[in-house]
Structure formats: C-alpha cells, structure tokens
Amino acid sequence: MRQIEQLFPTIGDDEIVARCRWLMTLSPEIRRGFVDHAVRCTYEHKQTIIMQGDSARGLFLILNGRVEIWKSTEPDDSTLLHIAGPGFSFGALETLTGSQTQIDAVASGSTMLLNWSQPTVERLIAKDPDSYRTLSRIVFERYALLMKYVEQTRYPDLRSKIAAKIINLLEFRELDDIASDNKPLDLSQVELAALAGVSRQHVNRVLGEFRTEGLISLAPRKLRVVDAAGLRHAISSGRVSGTQQLRQRVDYSQI
C-alpha cells in the first residue's frame, strides 16, 4: 500500500524537528535516535495508510500533505474526525499499548510521512523513561481536546458547531506543529461541513457571517482565524441554559 518506502538514516534535524512539537521535548540523544531510524513513506491521494482493526503499524508523523482521520462505527458508516497537516502524529496509542488500530488514516492528496515501527519506538524509549511520558502525552492531550470538542458540539446552534470545529482544528494544529503560528487552515467548505456534521450551505452562510464580523478571513481552500477569542465567544453564546438542558434530558429509567 505504500508507494515508496525508503530508510533515510541522515534526515536533518531541522526538517523534522521544525514540524514536530513532541520531538522537541525529547532529549537530544533520543531525538537523534528517532531521526536516524525514521522510515519515509509517500502515499497518493486516497491511499489508505492504516485501517481500523489492523495490528499496530507504529508511529506516524506527517511531513508534507494531509491525512484524513476516520472512525467506523458500523460496516458502512464512517465519520470524518479530523484532517491533519504537517506535524501531526498518529498511532501513538497503538504503539504504546500494542492494541489494534482505532482509526482509518487516508492520504488527502500526495502525502509524505515518517514512520517508526513499534519495536523501533520501544527500543528508543527504553533508553530514557521520560520519552515514554512524552509519547503518552500525545494520547492524553488529544483525548482532552476531543472531550472538549464533544462537550462543545452538544450545543444545537449552527454557529456554535462550526466555530467549535474551527477552534478544534486550530488547537490540534497548535498541539503538533511548532511552525503553525498565523498559518491558515487548509480545508474546503465541503470538508469543514463533513467535520462539523452540517451541510455545506450552512457552512457557507456561517463562514460569511464570521468573515463579516472580523473573526476569520477566507481564500480558496484557506481559512485564517483572525479573532480566536471571538470564535470561542460564538461557541459559548450557543450554549443551552441549565434549565433547558434539564428539560432536554431523557429519563432512561422510563424507557
């Protein structure tokens, strides 16, 4: 499934570390080990990188391009969870625990990744216990952002839903990519609609409102957050009041 796979033992630190926040937190020795043992993989548009239910394929880091992250709940029902760019890593949970792959990862356009097999990661982090903590932090920080987003998307207001997804994408990128400051998000309105679980028409209307209010700027397939605080206010303004939430709760004991 990988079109090109080649070992690059002398990849320069600058090329990798400049795109990856967690690598920067490793000790110089362990960071050098990750760089030296990286396997470079290139995927074409819509090629599957990993599939849900597969055995652990190791740790992946996006160097160039984008990767769609999908979650299947039924055989014919998949949800688009995230579209990730350079600096994003996936596979840490499976690599650390040996569990089956939890998601599908699919290349969106031509994409270049670095991959470390599970044995390689285990061998490297065994040299420095603190590096295990670094990789574990990837899992826990992602989980925290996911729970935050799930809580925000309980609000029924469309503006809240779309603002929450934009902020979620921004926070995920800031978590991974050192060089992400002030860069626009690379996604189309169709993709944002799929991620937020709303129609493209709703996305088009709400983005127009956000642009008029000075919260974002738009270009073809580019969305730049101008006022993150304003977007966060748009999320909170769509909250259902405590009384309304109580009224909406279902008494499952009566079903």
N, C-alpha and C positions, 0 to 999 in steps of 0.2 A: 504493500500500500504506500510505502514511502518511495517517492520517485528517485530521490537522491539521498544517500546516507554515506557520510564520509567523516572519518575522525580528523579533527583539527587540533593536535596537541599544542599548537603555539598560537592560538587565538589571543589577540592582545586584550589585556585587562580593560582598556579604555572602551573598547567596542561593546563589551558585555556589561561591565560594572556600571557604566553610564546609563544603562537602561534598566537596572535591576536593584531595587532598594534593599532586598534581603541579602543579596551578595555583599553589599557594602558593610553589613553588620557582622559578617564573618571575620575571623582572624585572618591576617594576611596569608598564613600558611594554608588554611583550609580553603580560602578563596582561590588561591593559586591552584590547589588541587581540583576544584570544580572547573576552573578554566581549562586546565590541561586535559581533563577527561571528558570534556563536552563532545557530544556527537551532533553534528549539524545535519538537519533534515529539511528538505524542501517539499512542500505539498502544493498541488494545483488547486484551483477553485473547486470547492465542494468535495474535495477528497476527505475521507474520514481519517482522523488521526487516532482516536481511541473510541471504543464503543462501550456503552453501559453494559456491565456484566462481564466484561473481559477481565482476565488476570491483570494485575498491576503491570503497567508498562514503564514505570519510572516517573521521574520528574521532568516537566517540560517548561521551557521559557521561550516566549515569543521574541524574536529579534526583529523581524520585519513582517508586515502584513497584519491580518486579523484572524481571529478564531471565534467561531460561534459555539457557545456552550448550551447544550440541550439536555433536558431531563424528560425521560419517558415514564409515564405512569401506567399507561396501557399499551398494548402492542401497536396500535395505530394512533396513539395520542402522545405527541411530544410538545413540550413547552420550551420556547426560547428564553433562557435565563439571562444570558449576558453575551455581549460582543466585545471581545478583548483585543487590545492592541499591544504594541511593543512594551516589554517589561513585565507583562502578566505571566504568572506561573500557574500551572495546574498539575495535578497528580500527586501533590504532597501527602494528602490523607492516605491514599492507597499505598504510596511508597513507604510511609512510616508504619502503617498497620498491616500491610500485606493483604488488605481487603480487595474485593473486586471493584472494578471501576464504577463510579457512581453516576457518571455523566457521559454524554456523547460530545466529542470535540470535533468540529468540522472546519476546514480551512475556508475562509471567505476571501477569495482572490488568491493570488500566489503568495505563499506564506513560508517564511523561514523560521525554524525553531531550533533550539538546543535541547538535547535530551540526555538525561543521566539515568542509567538503569538502576533498579532497586539495589542490587549488590554493590554497585559503584557508590551510591549515596550512603549505604550502610557502612562501607569501608571508610569513607571520608569522614563521616560524623563520629565514628568510633574514636578518632584521634583527638576529638575535642567535644566534650559533653555539652558545652554551650551552643554548639552548632545545631544540636538536636532541638534545643529550645527555639532557635531561630526558625527552623523549618516548621516546628509546631505552631509558632506564632502566625505563619501564613494561614493555617487552617482556622485558628481561633479568630483572627481578625476578619477573615472572610465570613465566618459564621456570625460574628457580631454585626457586620454590615447587612447580611442577609436578614437577620432578625429585625433589624431597624427598618429595613425596606418593607418586610412583611407587615409590620405594625403600621407603617405609613399608608400602605395600599388598602387598608381597611376603610379608609375614608371614601365615601361614594363620589365626591366631587371630581370631575374630569381634570380640572386644573391641578388638583392635588395629586392625582395619579401620575400625570405627565411630569409635573415638577419633581415628584419623588423619584421617578425613574431617571431623569436627567441628573439629579443630585447623586443618586446611587452610582451611575456611570462615572461621574466625576470623582466620587470618593474612592471607588475601586481603582481608578487610574492613579490617583494620588498615592494610594497604598503601595502600588507596584513600581511606578515609573518615576525615577528621580527627575527626569527632564520633562515632566508633564506640565509645568507651570505655564499658564496662559495659552496653552495649545487648544485649538478647537477639538470638539469630539467629532470623530469620523464616523458618521452614520446617516442614513437616509431617513426620510419621514416614514417610509414603509417599515423600516427596521425598528424605529422608535415605537411605532404603533404596535408591532408584534411584541416588543419587550414590555410595553405598558399594558397590553391586553385591551387596547381600544382600537377604533377604526382610524384609517389614515385621514379621513375627513375631519375627525375630531382633533387629531394631532395638528393638522394644518391650521385649523381655527385657533387652537390654544397657543400654538407657537407664534401665530400672528399677534395675538394679544400680548404675549410675553415680550415680543420684539417692540411693540408699540410702547410698552411700559418700561423699556430700557433694561430688561432683565437678561436678554440674550441678543446675539447678532447671528444672522443666518447667511450662508452661502451654499452653493450646490454641494450636498453631502457633507456639510460642515455646520456645526453648531457650537458657538462660543458662549460660555457663561460669562456675562458681564457683571451681574449682581447676584452672587450666590446667596447672600442674606435675604434678598428679595424673593428668590425662588423658595427658600426654606419657609419664608412667611406665607407664600402661596400654599405650601403643604399644610401648614398649621391652620390656615384660615378655612380649610375644607373639613376640619375635624367635626365629627358628630359630637354633640354635647353629651355629658354623662347621663342625663335623663333620657335622651334619645337612644343611647346605647343600651340602657337597661330595658327600654321598651322593645328594642330590636332583638334582644337575646331570646333564644329558643329554650323552652323548658323541656329538656330531653327526657325527663322523667315521665312526662305525659305522652310521649310518642310510643 
